[in-house]
């Protein structure tokens, strides 16, 4: 499984991806984030799904970016990536199906092109179609998405700072990591600042985030302990099961 998170903010983009690859009892590490400079404009791509499909799609798309000009808006580049997903589907889906394997690739794409007024973030489906991430729900997760959403739903909004989004992204990943053994360190982190137009890349190991994860774990435990016991007792007294003894 995979954990990839993209967050769109007024001030830029934040992205985070784990690197764990699990195959049976074997665990390896592989990069799930790809960055390409289209002129001076960076595009990042994060994927979940079949690794063979991912590698082929990314190879075709990077070759296209090197040959083609005219991607002055992000949606045009995203359309081109969608075309490559469809191309690989036409080439490989039948054989995968005969082998009992479902054609599967989900993709998060982020960046800003020359004529884009703001950074853009997209989710592409295995069919090659896409949606744009907007202000209402300014984040998207692909892969193992269930465990990390609650903290994001409760905290992140479009006007959050890059630093706040990064902290919350770490906590979202940590919530997933402790609940799913197929998601883990190291993690790759991308930060795109709209003001400077720079894309930072970082790889973080478990030790790098130890202080944050321990702080978060202690605060969660303390918060539960601080809930008054009489609140639980009142809830139980209202329960029909409690009344029946």
C-alpha positions in Angstrom: 0.0 0.0 0.0 1.0 3.6 -0.3 0.4 6.9 1.5 0.6 10.0 -0.6 -0.8 13.4 0.5 -1.2 16.6 -1.5 -2.3 19.9 0.1 -3.3 23.0 -1.8 -2.9 26.3 0.1 -3.2 30.0 -0.7 0.6 30.3 -0.3 1.6 27.1 -2.2 1.6 23.3 -2.1 2.7 20.7 0.4 3.1 17.1 -0.6 4.3 14.0 1.3 4.8 10.4 0.3 6.0 7.3 2.1 8.5 5.0 0.4 7.6 1.5 1.7 7.0 -1.3 -0.9 5.6 -4.5 0.5 5.6 -7.7 -1.6 4.5 -10.7 0.4 6.9 -10.9 3.4 9.5 -8.7 1.7 9.7 -4.9 2.4 11.8 -2.6 0.2 12.1 1.2 -0.3 11.2 3.0 -3.6 10.5 6.6 -4.4 6.9 7.4 -5.2 7.5 11.1 -6.0 8.7 12.3 -9.3 9.8 15.9 -10.0 10.2 17.3 -13.5 11.3 20.9 -14.4 9.4 22.1 -17.4 11.6 25.1 -18.2 11.7 26.9 -14.9 8.3 25.4 -13.9 8.4 22.4 -11.6 5.8 19.6 -11.8 5.6 16.9 -9.1 3.8 13.6 -9.5 2.9 11.1 -6.8 1.4 7.6 -7.5 -0.2 4.6 -6.0 -1.1 1.3 -7.6 0.8 -1.1 -9.8 4.5 -0.3 -9.9 4.9 -1.6 -13.5 2.0 0.7 -14.7 3.5 3.6 -12.8 7.0 3.2 -14.2 5.7 3.0 -17.8 3.4 6.0 -17.4 6.1 8.1 -15.9 8.6 7.1 -18.6 6.2 8.0 -21.4 5.2 11.3 -19.7 8.8 12.5 -19.1 9.7 11.7 -22.7 6.7 13.8 -23.8 7.7 16.7 -21.6 11.1 16.7 -23.1 9.7 16.8 -26.7 6.6 19.0 -26.4 6.2 22.7 -25.9 3.1 24.7 -25.1 2.2 23.5 -21.6 1.5 27.0 -20.3 -1.2 25.8 -17.9 -1.2 22.9 -15.5 -4.3 21.3 -16.9 -2.7 20.8 -20.3 0.1 18.9 -18.7 -2.4 16.9 -16.7 -4.4 16.1 -19.8 -1.1 14.8 -21.4 -0.4 12.6 -18.4 -4.0 11.3 -18.6 -3.4 10.4 -22.2 -0.3 8.4 -21.2 -2.3 6.5 -18.6 -4.8 5.6 -21.3 -2.0 4.6 -23.6 -0.5 2.2 -21.0 -4.0 0.9 -20.3 -4.5 0.1 -24.0 -1.1 -1.7 -24.0 -1.3 -3.6 -20.8 -4.8 -3.9 -19.4 -5.8 -7.1 -21.3 -2.7 -9.0 -20.3 -3.0 -7.9 -16.7 -6.7 -8.9 -16.6 -5.8 -12.3 -18.0 -3.3 -12.7 -15.1 -6.0 -11.8 -12.6 -4.5 -8.3 -11.9 -6.6 -5.1 -12.1 -5.1 -2.1 -14.0 -4.5 0.3 -11.2 -2.9 3.7 -10.9 -3.9 6.8 -9.0 -1.9 10.0 -9.4 -1.6 13.3 -7.6 -0.1 16.1 -9.8 0.9 19.5 -8.5 2.7 22.6 -9.8 2.2 26.0 -11.5 2.8 26.9 -15.1 3.4 30.2 -16.7 -0.3 31.2 -17.2 -1.7 29.7 -14.0 -2.7 32.4 -11.5 -2.0 30.1 -8.6 -0.5 26.6 -7.8 -2.7 23.7 -9.0 -3.3 20.3 -7.6 -5.0 17.4 -9.4 -6.1 13.8 -8.8 -6.0 11.5 -11.8 -7.9 8.2 -11.9 -7.0 4.9 -13.6 -9.3 5.9 -16.5 -7.1 9.0 -17.2 -9.8 11.5 -16.1 -9.1 14.0 -13.4 -10.5 16.4 -10.8 -8.9 19.6 -9.5 -8.5 20.0 -5.7 -10.2 23.2 -4.6 -10.5 25.4 -1.6 -13.4 23.6 0.0 -11.4 20.4 0.7 -7.8 21.5 0.0 -6.2 18.1 0.3 -6.2 14.7 -1.3 -4.8 11.3 -0.2 -4.1 8.3 -2.4 -3.3 4.8 -1.2 -4.1 4.1 2.5 -6.3 7.1 3.1 -8.6 6.2 6.0 -6.3 6.7 9.0 -4.8 10.0 8.1 -8.0 12.0 7.1 -9.5 12.8 10.6 -6.6 15.1 11.6 -6.7 16.9 8.3 -10.4 17.3 8.3 -10.3 18.9 11.7 -7.4 21.3 11.0 -6.5 22.1 7.4 -8.1 24.9 5.4 -7.0 26.9 2.3 -5.6 29.7 4.4 -3.4 27.5 6.6 0.3 28.3 6.4 2.8 26.0 4.7 4.4 25.3 8.1 1.0 24.4 9.6 0.1 22.1 6.7 3.5 20.4 7.0 3.0 19.7 10.7 -0.5 18.4 10.1 0.8 16.3 7.1 3.4 14.7 9.4 0.6 13.9 12.0 -1.6 12.5 9.2 1.2 10.2 8.0 2.0 9.2 11.6 -1.6 8.2 12.2 -1.4 6.0 9.1 2.0 4.5 9.9 1.0 3.3 13.4 -2.2 1.7 12.0 -0.9 0.1 8.8 2.2 -2.0 8.5 2.5 -1.4 4.7 3.1 2.4 5.2 6.4 3.6 6.6 9.6 5.6 6.6 11.5 7.2 5.0 9.1 9.9 3.7 9.7 12.3 0.8 8.4 15.9 1.4 7.9 18.6 -1.2 7.1 22.3 -0.4 6.2 24.6 -3.2 6.2 28.3 -2.2 4.1 30.5 -4.4 6.0 33.6 -3.4 9.5 32.3 -4.3 8.4 29.8 -7.0 10.8 27.3 -5.5 10.1 23.6 -4.9 12.0 22.2 -1.9 12.6 18.4 -1.7 13.4 16.6 1.5 13.8 13.0 2.6 13.1 12.3 6.3 13.9 9.3 8.3 12.0 8.1 11.4 14.6 9.7 13.7 14.0 13.1 12.1 10.4 13.1 13.2 10.8 11.3 16.5 10.3 14.4 18.6 7.1 15.3 16.8 5.6 11.8 16.9 6.4 11.4 20.6 4.9 14.9 21.4 1.8 14.0 19.4 1.4 10.6 21.1 1.8 12.1 24.6 -0.7 14.9 23.8 -3.3 12.4 22.6 -2.9 10.2 25.7 -3.1 13.3 28.0 -6.2 14.6 26.2 -8.0 11.4 26.7 -7.1 11.4 30.4 -8.3 15.0 30.8 -11.9 14.1 29.6 -13.8 14.0 33.0 -15.0 10.5 34.0 -18.4 11.9 34.9 -19.0 12.7 31.3 -18.7 9.0 30.4 -20.9 8.1 33.4 -23.6 10.5 32.3 -23.6 8.9 28.8 -23.9 5.4 30.3 -26.8 6.5 32.5 -28.7 7.6 29.4 -28.1 4.3 27.7 -31.1 1.8 27.8 -28.6 -1.0 28.3 -27.3 0.7 31.4 -30.8 1.1 32.8 -31.4 -2.6 32.4 -28.4 -3.4 34.5 
